Amino acid sequence: MTALRALLLAWGDLLRPRILGVVLLGVALTLLLFVALQAGAFWAIRALAPERLSLPWIGAVPLAPTLSWGSLLLFPLMSIFLMAPVAAGFSGLFAERVSEAVERTHYPAAMGLAVDFWDGIWESLAVMGAVIGVTLATLVLTPVLGPLAPVLFYGGNGWLLGREFFQMAARRHLHEPQATALRRSLAAQTTTLGVMIAALLTVPVLNVVIPVLAAAGFTHLYHLSASRPPGRRG
């Protein structure tokens, strides 16, 4: 399976001297983005939750402060839901450097051209918003969906992450319309790799390196799947 081979190649890249520095910077950026989202969740709870809740026999309890500080105590659990949007944000901020390092190591004769930074940022913000929407929908609909909730979470986020990371890798070599056409022709492979990435993002501690792994994996997937289609950038 091409998607699995790309993922295994990416794992092997994480400790390569040429890529390790990029990995460390990527981990730092991932943690920064995660802390920013955790802080956003903290203040959103404080702002939206009722200040107090009256309970029988107990009386009024401070609900908003309890929930907001409790979200910090549940830091590892929160990472399960917050790391997917972190990865989406990472793709626009840092995936370019990872892809360049991977191509310089494995595909020096087929190096791509840098993608415009701001184009990547705006696209990744849109995908980040969609990932947050899927995550919130999963949380809200879990009582209704029951055992099907993970299908929505991993399937939806896998498709979105696969779309974003592969598009970023392909646009280093192709103009946007051709990159989109190639991504659509490889929809099964990009979604499969995206679902594997989404699953790994829910593993506490390990998930801090997964956005870097995703950028490397989709770079490999592009080179393993593409056969010099028309419309190459030059």
Secondary structure by P-SEA (a helix, b strand, c coil): caaaaaaaaaaaaccccccaaaaaaaaaaaaaaaaaaaaaaaaaaaaccccccccccccccccaaaaaaaaaaaaaaaaaccaaaaaaaaaaccaaaaaaaaaaccccccccccccaaaaaaaaaaaaaaaaaaaaaaaaaccccccaaaaaaaaaaaaaaaaaaaaaaaaacccaaaaaaaaaaaaaaaaaaaaaaaaaaaccccccaaaaaaaaaaaaaaaacccccccccc
